[in-house]
Amino acid sequence: MKNSSLFRGRALAPIAALTLGLCLAEGARALSLGPDEFVAAREVTCILAQDALGYLGEEDFNTLLDGALERFDDSQGDVIYAKALGYFDGLMFGIPDGNEGLVSERLRAFNQSQACSGLVVSNYEL
């Protein structure tokens, strides 16, 4: 009797591991981007950069962001926005705290790059 209950516990362990693995795989897939989502994340990153540089008013920011995410459902939009924030944060990697000149320089370079070339802004000022 003791052996059969021990065996049952061992039999459940692989099932539990499989279930956990499937759950983790589903979560990882939810955070991966397809080609359309990648393009949208790049566009959102450009919008974030232009906003940080002061090129966008609140209405322009909301209009551009809504336009970039309109073809995706809310959960996809959240993942795209999170990826864009991560990329935006990566742009600031290596810049010392408080060095606003270098931050602005990096954001301007990114904004003028090919990654952001298709984004048109209505409040753009030099």
N, C-alpha and C positions, 0 to 999 in steps of 0.2 A: 504494500500500500504506500509506503514511504517512497519507493522508487517511482511509482506512477505519478505522484504529485510533483516530484522533482523533475520528471520528464516533461510534464505539462508546462512547468515554468520555463524550461529550456526551449520548448516548442514555441512559446509565445515571444521569446526574445527576438528571433529573426523577424517575426511579423511586426513587432513593435519597431524594430530597426528599419524595416522596409517602409512602414507608414511614416516614420520620421523623415526618412530620406525623400519620400515623395513630397511631403510638405515643404521641406527645404528646397527641393528642386522647383516646386511651383513658385515659391517666393523669389528665387533667383531669376526665374523666367520673367516674373513680373517686373523686375528691375532692369532687364535687358532691353535694348532698343533695336527696333527694326530700322530700315532705311528711312522711312517717312518720319519716324519718331526722332531719329538722329538729326535730320534736317531741321525739324521743329525745335529741338534742344539747342542747336546752333543759333537759330533765329532768336530764340528767347535769350540766349546769352548775349547776343548783340543788343537786344533791347535793354537788358540789364546794364550793359556797359554804357549805352547812350544815356540812360537814366542817371547813372552814377556820375557821368560827366556834366549833367545838367542840361542836356540837349532836349529833354522831353518834359512836357508838362504832364500833370496827372491824367488828363483826358487822353493825350497822345499815347502815354504809356499803356493805359487800359485798352485803348483801341488796338494798338499793335499787338499786345499780349493776347487779347481775345482773338485777333485774326490769326495769330500763330498757332493757337490751340483749339480753334473752333471745330476742326474735323475729328477731334479725339474726344472720347468720353472722359468723365471726371477723373477716374482712376489713372487713365493713361496720361492725362494732362498733369496730374500730380507727379507722376514718375518723370515726365519730360521736364517739368519745372525743377524738380530735385536734381536731375542730371545737369541742367543748365546752371543751377546754383553751385554745384560741385565744380563745374568747369570754370565758372566765374571766379570762384575761390582759388582755383589752380592758377589763374592768371596772376594772382597776387603773391604766389609762392616766391619766397626769397626776398621780398621787399620788407625792409625794416619797418616796425611800427612807427607811425607818425610821419613817414616820408610821403606826404601828399603829392609832391612834385613827381616822384617816380611812379606813384599810383596813376596819376593823370596821364603821364607819358605812356605807360603800358596800356591803359585803356584806350587812348587815342590811336596808338599803333594797331591794337586789335580792331578797333572800330573802322580803321582805314584799310584793314586787310581784306583779302579776297573772301574770307569767311562772312564778312558783313556787307559785302558790296551790293547785294540786292535789296537791302533794307533802306527804305526811303522815310525820312523824318520830316515832319512839317514845321517844327520849331527849331531847326538847325541854325545855330549862330556861330560865327567864328570869333 
